[in-house]
Amino acid sequence: MMITGVIGDYSSYKPFEISISSLAFSHTSLLDLEDAVIEKLTLQNYPNPFTTSTTIKLIKASVFVNIKVVDMVGRIVGTQRLEPINKQVVYNAMNLSKGIYKYVIKNDFNENYSGAFVIE
């Protein structure tokens, strides 16, 4: 099989060709998806949207959680250490402007969970 293309640096270009005579794919045990545990859990909060505070339901009971709030540009706009009651925490966002925010909660087991909320 012959593959053709162009190499360039936005000011000069040069055509090239690559010849592939034999190609084989094989299974390797160095990195296998069956070995990876991919778990993406999204937290829920209510009310959402809200004006000053929202209650976030946690996945697991925890003695404390740390919340990091990020705006849509990617700036960290708030961090707090909260103490859950019955697998729930109340987040007060009195200093945040109206908008959409993402948050990440890290529990005392060092597990991260994420969610999003809207402040009106």
C-alpha positions as CSV (number, residue, x, y, z in Angstrom):
1,M,0.0,0.0,0.0
2,M,1.3,3.5,-0.9
3,I,0.4,6.5,1.2
4,T,1.0,10.0,-0.1
5,G,0.9,13.3,1.7
6,V,2.5,16.7,2.1
7,I,5.0,17.9,4.8
8,G,5.1,21.6,5.4
9,D,5.8,24.4,7.8
10,Y,3.1,26.9,6.6
11,S,5.6,28.6,4.2
12,S,7.1,25.7,2.2
13,Y,5.7,22.3,1.3
14,K,7.2,19.0,0.1
15,P,5.4,15.9,-1.1
16,F,6.3,12.5,0.4
17,E,5.3,8.9,0.0
18,I,5.4,6.0,2.5
19,S,5.2,2.4,1.3
20,I,3.7,-0.2,3.7
21,S,4.3,-3.8,2.7
22,S,3.2,-5.7,5.8
23,L,1.2,-4.5,8.8
24,A,0.0,-6.6,11.7
25,F,-2.0,-5.7,14.8
26,S,-1.6,-7.9,18.0
27,H,-2.9,-8.0,21.5
28,T,-0.5,-6.8,24.2
29,S,-0.8,-7.2,27.9
30,L,1.1,-4.0,28.7
31,L,-2.1,-1.8,28.6
32,D,-5.4,-3.5,28.4
33,L,-8.9,-1.8,28.8
34,E,-10.1,-4.8,30.8
35,D,-7.5,-3.9,33.5
36,A,-8.6,-0.3,33.8
37,V,-11.5,0.7,36.1
38,I,-13.2,3.7,34.5
39,E,-15.9,5.0,36.7
40,K,-17.4,8.5,36.0
41,L,-20.0,9.4,38.6
42,T,-21.7,12.8,38.5
43,L,-23.1,14.3,41.6
44,Q,-26.5,15.9,41.7
45,N,-27.5,19.1,43.5
46,Y,-30.7,20.9,44.3
47,P,-32.0,23.4,43.7
48,N,-30.3,23.9,40.4
49,P,-30.3,26.7,39.3
50,F,-30.0,28.6,42.6
51,T,-29.1,32.1,43.9
52,T,-27.1,31.6,47.2
53,S,-26.9,27.9,48.2
54,T,-27.4,24.4,46.9
55,T,-27.5,21.0,48.5
56,I,-25.2,18.4,46.9
57,K,-26.0,14.7,47.3
58,L,-22.8,12.6,47.9
59,I,-22.1,9.1,46.7
60,K,-20.6,7.9,49.9
61,A,-20.8,9.0,53.5
62,S,-17.7,11.0,54.5
63,V,-16.5,12.9,57.6
64,F,-15.5,15.9,55.4
65,V,-15.3,16.9,51.7
66,N,-13.3,19.5,49.9
67,I,-15.1,21.3,47.1
68,K,-13.4,23.1,44.2
69,V,-15.6,25.3,42.0
70,V,-14.4,26.2,38.5
71,D,-15.9,28.7,36.1
72,M,-16.4,28.0,32.4
73,V,-13.0,29.6,31.6
74,G,-11.3,27.1,33.8
75,R,-10.4,29.4,36.7
76,I,-10.8,28.1,40.3
77,V,-13.3,30.6,41.8
78,G,-13.9,28.9,45.2
79,T,-12.7,26.2,47.5
80,Q,-14.3,25.1,50.8
81,R,-14.0,22.3,53.3
82,L,-17.5,21.0,54.2
83,E,-18.9,18.6,56.7
84,P,-21.6,16.3,55.3
85,I,-24.8,15.4,57.1
86,N,-26.6,12.3,55.9
87,K,-24.5,12.1,52.7
88,Q,-25.3,15.7,51.8
89,V,-23.5,19.0,51.9
90,V,-24.7,22.6,51.5
91,Y,-22.5,24.8,49.3
92,N,-22.9,28.6,49.8
93,A,-22.0,30.6,46.7
94,M,-22.7,34.1,47.9
95,N,-19.6,35.6,46.3
96,L,-20.1,34.0,42.9
97,S,-21.6,35.9,39.9
98,K,-24.4,34.5,37.8
99,G,-23.3,31.8,35.5
100,I,-22.5,28.1,34.9
101,Y,-19.9,26.4,37.1
102,K,-18.3,23.0,37.4
103,Y,-17.3,21.5,40.8
104,V,-15.1,18.7,42.0
105,I,-15.6,17.2,45.4
106,K,-12.9,15.1,47.1
107,N,-14.0,13.0,50.0
108,D,-11.9,11.8,52.9
109,F,-11.2,8.5,51.0
110,N,-9.4,10.7,48.4
111,E,-12.0,10.0,45.8
112,N,-13.1,12.7,43.3
113,Y,-16.6,13.3,42.1
114,S,-17.9,16.1,39.8
115,G,-21.0,18.0,39.0
116,A,-22.3,21.3,37.6
117,F,-24.6,24.1,38.7
118,V,-26.1,27.3,37.5
119,I,-26.3,30.5,39.7
120,E,-29.1,32.9,38.7
